[in-house]
């Protein structure tokens, strides 16, 4: 028997009226595209802005929503997320806000309804952090940035 997928409850706020709910754009897509609920705005080069989506989520305990950039916006305009991936915790109930930054060389117009980010839902494990005097050895050891090759 196949287990049912977790349910994410979505609350549509008044300024989301007329916009689509987050959705995958193909059967194999991992991310659910999210639209801007802001009136059209312009994002200048290197400008950062918090963008309202008009949605609030109830993510099941033991899960998170990762907010990731949309590749088309990044490639075509240099618009991405300064904190990618951002995490929406399961106990947050406020409006989903997306931090955008324009890394391009020209201002970018973002009309209301533009797909600005995508949500990927993931299971999260709670762990116990245990203070120790020494860590167990590993093959890699303390090798850091670039230590495994180019």
ChimeraX attribute file (.defattr): number of C-alpha atoms within 10 A of each C-alpha:
attribute: neighborCount
match mode: 1-to-1
recipient: residues
	/A:1	3
	/A:2	4
	/A:3	5
	/A:4	6
	/A:5	6
	/A:6	12
	/A:7	9
	/A:8	14
	/A:9	11
	/A:10	14
	/A:11	16
	/A:12	17
	/A:13	13
	/A:14	10
	/A:15	14
	/A:16	20
	/A:17	10
	/A:18	9
	/A:19	17
	/A:20	13
	/A:21	17
	/A:22	18
	/A:23	15
	/A:24	16
	/A:25	11
	/A:26	9
	/A:27	6
	/A:28	7
	/A:29	11
	/A:30	14
	/A:31	22
	/A:32	20
	/A:33	23
	/A:34	26
	/A:35	26
	/A:36	23
	/A:37	24
	/A:38	17
	/A:39	12
	/A:40	12
	/A:41	12
	/A:42	13
	/A:43	19
	/A:44	17
	/A:45	17
	/A:46	16
	/A:47	14
	/A:48	17
	/A:49	17
	/A:50	12
	/A:51	18
	/A:52	18
	/A:53	26
	/A:54	23
	/A:55	23
	/A:56	17
	/A:57	20
	/A:58	18
	/A:59	21
	/A:60	16
	/A:61	12
	/A:62	13
	/A:63	18
	/A:64	22
	/A:65	23
	/A:66	17
	/A:67	26
	/A:68	23
	/A:69	25
	/A:70	19
	/A:71	15
	/A:72	13
	/A:73	17
	/A:74	17
	/A:75	11
	/A:76	9
	/A:77	18
	/A:78	20
	/A:79	27
	/A:80	24
	/A:81	24
	/A:82	17
	/A:83	14
	/A:84	13
	/A:85	15
	/A:86	17
	/A:87	15
	/A:88	20
	/A:89	18
	/A:90	17
	/A:91	14
	/A:92	13
	/A:93	15
	/A:94	12
	/A:95	15
	/A:96	17
	/A:97	18
	/A:98	24
	/A:99	19
	/A:100	22
	/A:101	21
	/A:102	24
	/A:103	20
	/A:104	19
	/A:105	11
	/A:106	13
	/A:107	17
	/A:108	17
	/A:109	13
	/A:110	16
	/A:111	15
	/A:112	17
	/A:113	18
	/A:114	17
	/A:115	21
	/A:116	26
	/A:117	24
	/A:118	24
	/A:119	24
	/A:120	17
	/A:121	19
	/A:122	11
	/A:123	12
	/A:124	13
	/A:125	8
	/A:126	7
	/A:127	6
	/A:128	6
	/A:129	6
	/A:130	5
	/A:131	7
	/A:132	7
	/A:133	4
	/A:134	6
	/A:135	8
	/A:136	6
	/A:137	8
	/A:138	7
	/A:139	6
	/A:140	9
	/A:141	9
	/A:142	9
	/A:143	9
	/A:144	8
	/A:145	8
	/A:146	7
	/A:147	9
	/A:148	8
	/A:149	5
	/A:150	5
